[in-house]
Amino acid sequence: MKKLLLVFLVLTIFACKTSKKEIPTPPNVVFIFADDMTYSAINSLGNNEIQTPNLDRLVNQGTTFTNAYNMGAWNGAICAASRAMLLSGRSVWDVNKFRKNWSNNKEFDKTWSKLMEGAGYDTYMTGKWHIDAKADSVFQNVTHIRPGMPGDAWEHEVQVAKFKEIKGTDTDPATLMPIGYNRPLSEQDTTWSPTDPKFGGFWEGGKHWSEVLKDDAVGFIEKAEKSDNPFFMYLAFNAPHDPRQAPQEYLDKYPLENISLPKSWLPEYPFKDDMGCGPNLRDEALAPFPRTEYATKVHIKEYYAIITHLDAQIGEVLDRLEATGKMDNTYIIFTADHGLAAGKHGLIGKQSQFDHSIRAPFMITGPNIPENKKVTEDIYLQDAMATSLELANIEKPKYVFFNSILDLAKGKQTKSNYDAIYNGYVDLQRMIRKDGFKLIIYPKINKVLLFDMNNDPEEMNNLADNQNYKTKVTELFKDLVQLQKDMNDPLDLTTIIEL
């Protein structure tokens, strides 16, 4: 009898140990978010002019989604809408209504970080915020909350008011711009320097904001290292948003003679005013109208420099994560809130429907994520939220529009979660991307553009007026109208557009 009891106890202990081993430890999730970073600004993804060794590291160690898109915005600050969608899981027009709940201190429990916290995660946030909710109402640990852009006194509302005042007069809009805008006017223009701390911006406070964020992240990691709880880190860099400032050593990496103009470069985009991208849009006022080759190259040089500086900070964060010994149970997701024109199509900002402005890099690394893999299926960058929920074994709430990309990354799924990609910008632009084609509409002037994205990835050859593509235009327009209904889009194109 004693022997039987002893055997029973041994088997029970063994079963308990086996049971514990079978319960997986929830993985850590580190989300790294850039601002204004276009999909083509990474060396290992085809841009031989830019130096990004640490982002290349993520590409090589994980899976890259080469067609990740933002869904649009209700105002010029595209990043605000992008982040609101990301934190809430809602599509662009739905979140525009829902975000009012945040300003009224309601429904924080439905945000990305609160869902993670509810599953036992320690949550950390540092960097750019730029949404209506207060960061410390959503994250448990918060450091250095940054505004929409580094210290710029030329607020958009003030700018618009000034332009309205001078409309119809002989006043030159350029005279209203502070230092750092409408530049460089020539090779002799030295009114502004991206390395001089006196201009504030990223230098405000004495240390470059990207370096401060890196220090915050390392501090969070050291704190997380001492805890048994899984952690969710939201690291939101302001870089490479303007003012594009970086230390001199990073500017020196990019001699102007080594910078090439984009294939789609134009002195002036013909529809800029009707699509809302004229001189009265802050982003576009950064460079002179019409664009010059010299000014464009200077802006690209500064863009590359701040990205390489950002890359160096990301490298230190990755090194510290690896030093914890927890990387075998940590997923890293890197993306940006949208892209940036940086001279393409005669544009500087991100308020357009071209891929350079709505398409961002997107990489994921971690356990069982294939290395050095590229997935071309279309996704939304806001899929990062649903992806992390799946990693944390959290059931996706019904109100979350976006989808996990894990099955696509692992090859268990071969088709996109979306039949088409949609984008809307205030009431001035609408877009649908489907089956290798993109339809863009400028409602104010009844202008329709069609691009064959497989054969014309730079979007330089408009096919909308080609009789051979009339059927394609009609089909895509019909699909776009249906998407508008699905998205609760307030703009009715059927009353505006004549095909």
C-alpha positions as CSV (number, residue, x, y, z in Angstrom):
1,M,0.0,0.0,0.0
2,K,2.9,2.4,0.9
3,K,4.5,1.6,-2.4
4,L,1.4,2.4,-4.3
5,L,1.0,5.7,-2.4
6,L,4.6,6.6,-3.1
7,V,4.1,5.9,-6.9
8,F,0.9,8.0,-6.8
9,L,2.8,10.9,-5.2
10,V,5.6,10.7,-7.7
11,L,3.3,10.6,-10.7
12,T,1.3,13.6,-9.2
13,I,4.4,15.7,-8.8
14,F,5.6,14.8,-12.3
15,A,2.2,15.7,-13.7
16,C,2.3,19.0,-12.0
17,K,5.7,19.8,-13.3
18,T,4.7,18.8,-16.8
19,S,1.6,20.9,-16.6
20,K,3.7,24.0,-15.6
21,K,6.0,23.5,-18.5
22,E,3.1,23.3,-20.9
23,I,1.9,26.8,-19.8
24,P,3.8,29.2,-22.1
25,T,5.2,32.4,-20.6
26,P,3.5,35.4,-22.3
27,P,6.0,37.0,-24.7
28,N,7.3,40.5,-24.4
29,V,6.2,43.0,-27.1
30,V,8.4,45.9,-28.1
31,F,6.8,48.4,-30.5
32,I,9.2,50.9,-32.1
33,F,7.4,53.7,-33.9
34,A,9.0,56.3,-36.2
35,D,7.4,59.5,-37.5
36,D,7.3,60.6,-41.2
37,M,9.4,57.6,-42.3
38,T,8.7,56.3,-45.8
39,Y,8.9,52.7,-46.8
40,S,11.9,53.2,-49.0
41,A,14.2,54.8,-46.4
42,I,15.9,51.6,-45.4
43,N,19.1,50.4,-47.0
44,S,18.4,46.6,-47.1
45,L,15.0,47.3,-48.7
46,G,16.6,48.8,-51.8
47,N,17.9,52.3,-50.9
48,N,21.6,52.2,-51.4
49,E,22.1,55.8,-50.5
50,I,20.9,55.6,-46.9
51,Q,22.8,54.0,-44.0
52,T,20.5,52.0,-41.6
53,P,22.5,49.1,-40.2
54,N,20.2,48.4,-37.3
55,L,17.0,48.6,-39.2
56,D,18.7,46.3,-41.7
57,R,19.3,44.0,-38.7
58,L,15.5,43.8,-38.1
59,V,15.0,43.1,-41.8
60,N,17.5,40.3,-41.7
61,Q,16.3,38.8,-38.4
62,G,12.6,38.9,-39.1
63,T,9.8,39.3,-41.6
64,T,9.2,42.5,-43.6
65,F,5.8,43.6,-44.9
66,T,6.7,45.6,-48.0
67,N,3.2,47.0,-48.5
68,A,2.1,48.5,-45.2
69,Y,-0.3,51.4,-45.4
70,N,-1.9,54.1,-43.3
71,M,-5.6,54.8,-43.8
72,G,-5.7,58.6,-43.9
73,A,-6.7,61.5,-41.7
74,W,-9.3,64.1,-41.0
75,N,-6.7,66.9,-40.8
76,G,-3.2,67.8,-41.9
77,A,-1.6,66.1,-39.0
78,I,-1.7,62.7,-40.5
79,C,0.3,61.3,-37.5
80,A,-2.5,62.1,-35.1
81,A,-5.1,60.1,-36.9
82,S,-2.6,57.2,-37.5
83,R,-1.8,57.0,-33.8
84,A,-5.4,57.2,-32.8
85,M,-6.2,54.3,-35.1
86,L,-3.2,52.4,-33.7
87,L,-4.2,52.8,-30.0
88,S,-7.9,52.2,-30.5
89,G,-8.0,49.6,-33.3
90,R,-10.7,51.6,-35.1
91,S,-10.7,52.7,-38.7
92,V,-10.1,56.3,-39.6
93,W,-13.6,57.8,-39.6
94,D,-14.8,55.7,-36.7
95,V,-11.9,56.7,-34.5
96,N,-12.5,60.4,-35.4
97,K,-15.7,60.1,-33.5
98,F,-14.5,57.7,-30.8
99,R,-11.5,59.9,-29.8
100,K,-13.9,62.4,-28.2
101,N,-14.5,59.8,-25.5
102,W,-10.8,60.0,-24.6
103,S,-11.0,63.8,-24.1
104,N,-13.9,63.1,-21.8
105,N,-11.9,60.5,-19.9
106,K,-13.9,57.6,-21.1
107,E,-13.2,54.1,-22.5
108,F,-9.4,54.1,-21.9
109,D,-9.9,50.4,-21.1
110,K,-10.5,49.8,-24.8
111,T,-7.0,51.1,-25.8
112,W,-4.2,48.8,-27.0
113,S,-2.1,49.3,-23.8
114,K,-4.9,48.8,-21.4
115,L,-5.9,45.5,-23.1
116,M,-2.2,44.4,-22.7
117,E,-2.2,45.5,-19.0
118,G,-5.4,43.5,-18.4
119,A,-3.6,40.4,-19.6
120,G,-0.9,40.9,-17.0
121,Y,1.6,43.1,-18.9
122,D,3.7,45.9,-17.5
123,T,3.2,48.7,-20.0
124,Y,5.8,51.4,-20.9
125,M,5.6,54.5,-23.1
126,T,8.0,57.2,-24.0
127,G,8.2,59.7,-26.9
128,K,5.6,61.3,-29.2
129,W,2.0,61.0,-28.2
130,H,-0.2,63.4,-30.1
131,I,-3.6,61.9,-29.4
132,D,-6.5,63.2,-27.3
133,A,-6.1,60.8,-24.3
134,K,-3.4,61.5,-21.7
135,A,-0.5,59.1,-22.0
136,D,-0.4,58.3,-18.3
137,S,-4.1,57.4,-18.4
138,V,-3.3,54.7,-20.9
139,F,0.2,53.4,-19.9
140,Q,1.4,52.5,-16.5
141,N,4.9,53.9,-16.9
142,V,5.4,57.1,-18.9
143,T,8.5,59.2,-19.5
144,H,9.1,62.3,-21.6
145,I,5.8,62.8,-23.4
146,R,6.6,64.7,-26.6
147,P,4.2,66.8,-28.7
148,G,3.3,66.3,-32.3
149,M,6.5,67.9,-33.5
150,P,9.6,69.4,-31.8
151,G,9.3,73.0,-30.7
152,D,7.9,74.9,-33.7
153,A,6.2,78.1,-33.0
154,W,4.5,78.1,-36.4
155,E,1.3,76.3,-35.4
156,H,-0.9,75.2,-38.3
157,E,-3.9,77.2,-37.1
158,V,-1.9,80.4,-36.9
159,Q,-0.4,79.8,-40.3
160,V,-3.8,79.2,-42.0
161,A,-5.2,82.4,-40.3
162,K,-2.2,84.4,-41.6
163,F,-2.7,83.1,-45.2
164,K,-6.4,84.0,-45.1
165,E,-5.5,87.5,-44.1
166,I,-3.2,88.1,-47.0
167,K,-5.3,86.3,-49.6
168,G,-6.0,88.6,-52.5
169,T,-3.1,90.9,-51.5
170,D,0.4,91.3,-52.9
171,T,1.9,90.0,-49.7
172,D,4.4,87.2,-50.3
173,P,3.5,84.1,-48.1
174,A,7.2,83.4,-47.7
175,T,7.5,86.6,-45.6
176,L,5.3,85.0,-42.9
177,M,7.5,81.9,-42.5
178,P,9.9,81.6,-39.6
179,I,13.5,80.4,-40.0
180,G,13.6,76.8,-41.1
181,Y,10.9,77.1,-43.7
182,N,11.0,78.1,-47.4
183,R,14.6,77.0,-47.6
184,P,17.2,76.9,-48.9
185,L,16.7,79.6,-51.4
186,S,20.2,79.2,-52.9
187,E,23.5,77.6,-52.1
188,Q,24.4,80.8,-50.2
189,D,21.3,80.4,-47.9
190,T,22.8,79.7,-44.5
191,T,19.9,81.1,-42.4
192,W,19.3,77.7,-40.7
193,S,21.4,74.8,-39.6
194,P,20.2,71.3,-38.6
195,T,23.1,71.0,-36.2
196,D,22.9,74.2,-34.3
197,P,21.1,73.9,-30.9
198,K,20.0,77.5,-30.9
199,F,17.2,76.5,-33.3
200,G,15.6,74.3,-30.6
201,G,13.5,71.5,-32.1
202,F,15.1,68.2,-31.4
203,W,17.9,70.0,-29.5
204,E,15.4,71.5,-27.0
205,G,16.5,70.5,-23.5
206,G,20.1,70.1,-24.4
207,K,20.1,66.5,-25.7
208,H,18.7,65.2,-29.0
209,W,15.2,63.8,-28.4
210,S,16.0,60.5,-30.1
211,E,18.9,60.0,-27.7
212,V,16.6,60.9,-24.7
213,L,14.1,58.3,-25.9
214,K,16.8,55.7,-26.2
215,D,17.9,56.4,-22.7
216,D,14.3,56.1,-21.5
217,A,13.9,52.8,-23.3
218,V,17.1,51.4,-21.8
219,G,15.8,52.4,-18.3
220,F,12.5,50.7,-19.0
221,I,14.3,47.5,-20.1
222,E,16.5,47.5,-16.9
223,K,13.3,47.8,-14.8
224,A,11.5,45.1,-16.8
225,E,14.5,42.8,-16.4
226,K,13.9,42.7,-12.7
227,S,10.3,41.7,-13.1
228,D,8.7,38.4,-13.8
229,N,5.8,40.1,-15.7
230,P,5.8,40.3,-19.4
231,F,6.2,43.8,-20.8
232,F,4.8,45.9,-23.6
233,M,6.9,48.8,-24.6
234,Y,5.7,51.6,-26.9
235,L,8.7,53.6,-28.1
236,A,7.5,56.5,-30.3
237,F,10.4,58.5,-31.8
238,N,9.6,62.0,-33.2
239,A,12.3,61.4,-35.8
240,P,12.5,61.8,-38.7
241,H,9.8,64.4,-38.6
242,D,10.9,68.0,-39.3
243,P,12.8,70.0,-38.3
244,R,15.2,67.2,-39.5
245,Q,18.1,67.8,-37.1
246,A,21.0,65.5,-36.4
247,P,24.6,65.8,-35.1
248,Q,27.2,66.9,-37.7
249,E,28.8,63.5,-38.0
250,Y,25.5,62.2,-39.4
251,L,25.2,65.1,-41.9
252,D,28.7,64.4,-43.0
253,K,27.7,60.9,-44.0
254,Y,25.7,62.4,-46.9
255,P,27.7,64.6,-49.2
256,L,25.2,66.5,-51.5
257,E,26.9,65.1,-54.6
258,N,26.0,61.6,-53.5
259,I,22.2,62.5,-53.2
260,S,20.1,61.7,-56.2
261,L,16.8,63.2,-57.1
262,P,13.7,61.0,-57.0
263,K,12.6,59.6,-60.4
264,S,9.2,61.4,-59.9
265,W,10.8,64.7,-59.0
266,L,8.9,67.8,-60.3
267,P,9.4,71.5,-59.8
268,E,5.7,71.7,-59.0
269,Y,2.9,69.2,-58.7
270,P,0.1,70.5,-61.0
271,F,-2.7,69.6,-58.6
272,K,-1.0,70.7,-55.4
273,D,-3.5,73.4,-54.5
274,D,-6.7,71.5,-55.3
275,M,-5.5,68.5,-53.3
276,G,-4.6,70.7,-50.3
277,C,-0.8,70.6,-50.7
278,G,-0.1,74.2,-51.7
279,P,2.1,76.8,-49.9
280,N,-0.5,77.2,-47.1
281,L,0.1,73.6,-45.9
282,R,2.9,73.7,-43.3
283,D,4.7,70.6,-44.5
284,E,4.9,71.8,-48.1
285,A,6.1,75.3,-47.0
286,L,9.3,73.8,-45.8
287,A,10.9,74.1,-49.3
288,P,10.6,76.9,-51.8
289,F,8.0,76.9,-54.6
290,P,8.8,76.0,-57.3
291,R,11.1,73.2,-56.0
292,T,14.7,73.4,-57.0
293,E,17.1,70.5,-57.4
294,Y,19.4,72.0,-54.8
295,A,16.7,72.6,-52.2
296,T,15.3,69.1,-52.7
297,K,18.7,67.4,-52.2
298,V,19.3,69.4,-49.1
299,H,16.0,68.2,-47.6
300,I,16.8,64.6,-48.6
301,K,20.3,64.9,-47.0
302,E,18.8,66.1,-43.7
303,Y,16.2,63.4,-43.9
304,Y,18.8,60.6,-44.4
305,A,20.9,62.0,-41.6
306,I,18.2,62.1,-39.0
307,I,17.1,58.6,-40.0
308,T,20.7,57.3,-39.6
309,H,20.9,58.9,-36.2
310,L,17.6,57.3,-35.3
311,D,18.9,54.0,-36.5
312,A,21.9,54.3,-34.1
313,Q,19.5,54.8,-31.1
314,I,17.4,51.8,-32.2
315,G,20.6,49.8,-32.3
316,E,21.4,50.6,-28.6
317,V,17.8,49.6,-27.6
318,L,18.2,46.3,-29.5
319,D,21.6,45.7,-27.9
320,R,20.1,46.2,-24.4
321,L,17.2,43.9,-25.1
322,E,19.6,41.2,-26.2
323,A,21.7,41.7,-23.0
324,T,18.6,40.9,-20.9
325,G,18.6,37.3,-22.1
326,K,14.8,37.7,-22.8
327,M,15.0,38.1,-26.6
328,D,14.1,34.4,-27.1
329,N,10.7,35.4,-25.8
330,T,10.4,38.9,-27.2
331,Y,8.8,40.2,-30.3
332,I,9.8,43.5,-31.9
333,I,7.6,45.4,-34.3
334,F,8.9,48.4,-36.2
335,T,6.9,50.7,-38.3
336,A,6.1,54.4,-38.8
337,D,2.8,56.4,-38.7
338,H,3.0,57.1,-42.5
339,G,5.5,57.9,-45.2
340,L,6.9,61.2,-46.6
341,A,7.3,62.6,-50.1
342,A,10.7,64.2,-49.5
343,G,10.8,65.6,-53.1
344,K,8.8,63.1,-55.0
345,H,6.1,64.5,-57.3
346,G,7.2,68.0,-56.3
347,L,5.9,67.4,-52.8
348,I,7.7,67.5,-49.4
349,G,5.1,66.3,-46.9
350,K,2.8,63.3,-46.4
351,Q,-0.6,64.6,-47.3
352,S,-1.0,62.7,-50.6
353,Q,-2.2,59.4,-51.8
354,F,1.1,58.4,-53.4
355,D,2.9,55.4,-51.9
356,H,5.8,57.5,-50.7
357,S,3.3,59.2,-48.3
358,I,0.9,56.5,-47.2
359,R,3.2,53.5,-47.2
360,A,5.6,52.8,-44.2
361,P,8.2,50.2,-43.4
362,F,6.9,47.3,-41.3
363,M,9.1,44.6,-39.7
364,I,8.5,42.0,-37.1
365,T,11.0,39.8,-35.3
366,G,10.6,37.1,-32.6
367,P,10.1,33.5,-31.9
368,N,9.0,31.5,-34.9
369,I,9.0,34.5,-37.1
370,P,10.9,33.6,-40.4
371,E,14.2,35.4,-40.9
372,N,14.9,37.7,-43.9
373,K,11.5,37.1,-45.3
374,K,9.5,39.6,-47.4
375,V,5.7,39.5,-47.6
376,T,4.2,41.5,-50.4
377,E,0.5,41.2,-49.4
378,D,-1.1,44.5,-48.4
379,I,-1.6,45.3,-44.7
380,Y,-2.4,48.4,-42.7
381,L,0.4,49.5,-40.3
382,Q,-2.3,49.6,-37.6
383,D,-2.3,45.8,-37.8
384,A,0.5,46.0,-35.2
385,M,-2.2,46.3,-32.5
386,A,-4.1,43.1,-33.4
387,T,-0.8,41.3,-33.9
388,S,0.3,42.0,-30.4
389,L,-3.1,41.0,-29.0
390,E,-2.7,37.6,-30.6
391,L,0.9,37.3,-29.3
392,A,-0.5,38.0,-25.8
393,N,-3.3,35.5,-26.3
394,I,-5.9,38.3,-25.9
395,E,-9.1,37.8,-27.9
396,K,-9.5,40.6,-30.4
397,P,-12.5,42.8,-29.4
398,K,-15.2,43.2,-32.0
399,Y,-14.6,46.9,-32.3
400,V,-11.0,46.4,-33.6
401,F,-11.1,46.8,-37.4
402,F,-7.5,45.7,-38.0
403,N,-6.0,42.2,-38.2
404,S,-3.1,40.2,-37.0
405,I,-0.3,39.6,-39.5
406,L,1.2,36.6,-37.8
407,D,-0.2,33.9,-40.1
408,L,1.0,36.0,-43.1
409,A,4.4,36.2,-41.6
410,K,4.6,32.5,-40.9
411,G,3.2,31.4,-44.3
412,K,0.0,29.9,-42.8
413,Q,-1.9,32.5,-44.8
414,T,-1.1,33.7,-48.3
415,K,-3.8,36.3,-49.1
416,S,-4.2,39.7,-47.5
417,N,-6.9,40.2,-44.9
418,Y,-8.2,43.1,-47.0
419,D,-9.7,43.0,-50.5
420,A,-8.5,46.5,-51.0
421,I,-6.6,49.3,-49.3
422,Y,-8.4,52.5,-48.6
423,N,-7.2,56.0,-47.8
424,G,-9.0,59.3,-47.3
425,Y,-7.6,62.8,-46.6
426,V,-10.1,65.3,-45.3
427,D,-12.5,66.1,-48.2
428,L,-9.7,66.6,-50.7
429,Q,-8.5,63.2,-51.6
430,R,-9.7,59.6,-51.8
431,M,-7.8,56.4,-52.8
432,I,-8.3,52.7,-53.4
433,R,-5.5,50.2,-54.1
434,K,-6.6,46.9,-55.4
435,D,-5.4,44.1,-57.7
436,G,-2.2,45.9,-58.6
437,F,-3.9,49.2,-59.5
438,K,-4.4,52.5,-57.6
439,L,-7.3,54.9,-58.2
440,I,-6.8,58.4,-56.7
441,I,-9.6,61.1,-56.7
442,Y,-9.3,64.8,-56.1
443,P,-13.0,65.6,-55.5
444,K,-12.7,69.4,-55.6
445,I,-11.7,69.4,-59.3
446,N,-13.3,66.1,-60.4
447,K,-9.8,64.7,-61.1
448,V,-9.3,61.0,-61.4
449,L,-5.9,59.3,-61.6
450,L,-5.1,55.6,-62.3
451,F,-1.8,53.9,-61.8
452,D,-0.5,50.4,-62.7
453,M,1.5,49.8,-59.5
454,N,3.2,46.7,-60.8
455,N,4.6,48.4,-63.9
456,D,4.7,52.0,-62.6
457,P,5.6,51.8,-58.9
458,E,6.7,55.5,-58.9
459,E,3.2,56.5,-60.1
460,M,4.3,58.7,-63.0
461,N,2.0,57.5,-65.8
462,N,-1.7,58.4,-65.3
463,L,-3.9,55.9,-67.2
464,A,-7.3,57.3,-66.2
465,D,-7.8,59.0,-69.6
466,N,-6.6,56.0,-71.6
467,Q,-9.7,54.4,-73.2
468,N,-8.2,50.9,-72.6
469,Y,-8.5,51.5,-68.8
470,K,-12.0,53.0,-68.7
471,T,-13.5,49.8,-67.4
472,K,-10.8,49.5,-64.7
473,V,-11.5,53.1,-63.6
474,T,-15.3,52.4,-63.3
475,E,-14.7,49.1,-61.4
476,L,-12.3,50.7,-58.9
477,F,-14.6,53.7,-58.4
478,K,-17.5,51.4,-57.6
479,D,-15.3,49.5,-55.1
480,L,-14.1,52.8,-53.6
481,V,-17.7,53.9,-53.0
482,Q,-18.5,50.7,-51.3
483,L,-15.4,51.0,-49.1
484,Q,-16.5,54.5,-48.1
485,K,-19.7,53.1,-46.9
486,D,-17.9,50.3,-45.0
487,M,-15.6,53.0,-43.4
488,N,-18.4,55.4,-42.6
489,D,-16.7,58.0,-44.8
490,P,-18.7,61.3,-44.5
491,L,-17.8,62.2,-48.2
492,D,-20.3,61.1,-50.8
493,L,-18.2,60.8,-54.0
494,T,-21.2,59.8,-56.1
495,T,-22.6,63.3,-55.9
496,I,-19.3,64.8,-57.0
497,I,-17.4,62.7,-59.5
498,E,-18.5,62.2,-63.1
499,L,-16.8,59.4,-64.9
